[in-house]
């Protein structure tokens, strides 16, 4: 990623129905109001080596998810260049990439085909995916009838087992239970050992420390710092403390304290 910036326009209308509605509003004297720009990212540059696990931390709205969406090809940068090599599997939201009317079985093969895999390649991994997800009883049920936890388990199993070169994971593991989170972290560690590249966004700083040797700290759409994960997490938590250091970190989702950082 080289010099990437991303701009969103608030109030921008994107489909024909909304455009017609806006035109009708103008006919009766209702204006659209001022259009405002929001820059989610500003001049962000970094690289990730083959087989490296990179963590990304930052407050809500810092631009973390935007980076992952650009890397996954879901959205394009406004400025700058983003390049990835090989197959990219992204788990950005629960069920991203699933067709709600298709069954779990059909969605596994659909996602494999999207990644460019042959049917025989998908079949070879099929049993592992089903076993990891734990949704075997509901495999032939349309995924629109799945609970959010079932959606997540199958989505992660598909993303992690269909042999991607790059695995992009957003803050989605919080939906699962403790046992499933443990399995996910173990699978991501295996993917790293297999030489796959991992980009991991999480408010669970303990998990981040276990998986990623290097991390990026995003603030207001810009890289504030980058370096060893232990140092980045320590500085990030310290910056979140009230003035004078009284009390603990105010970051709502962290399970790590400054004292814990010596073990990362």
PEBELMO-V890407 format. One record per run of one state. SS is the DSSP state (H for helix, E for strand, C for the rest). FROM is the first residue (numbers start at 1). LEN is the number of residues. If there is no record, write none. Layout:
ss-><SS SS>
from-><FROM FROM>
len-><LEN LEN>
//
This chain:
ss-><C E C H C E C E C H C E C E C E H C H C H C E H C H C E C H C H C E C H C E C E H C H C H C>
from-><1 2 11 16 28 36 45 53 58 64 72 79 82 88 92 103 104 115 119 134 136 139 142 143 146 148 162 166 170 173 176 178 194 197 202 205 212 214 220 222 229 240 243 246 258 264>
len-><1 9 5 12 8 9 8 5 6 8 7 3 6 4 11 1 11 4 15 2 3 3 1 3 2 14 4 4 3 3 2 16 3 5 3 7 2 6 2 7 11 3 3 12 6 1>
//
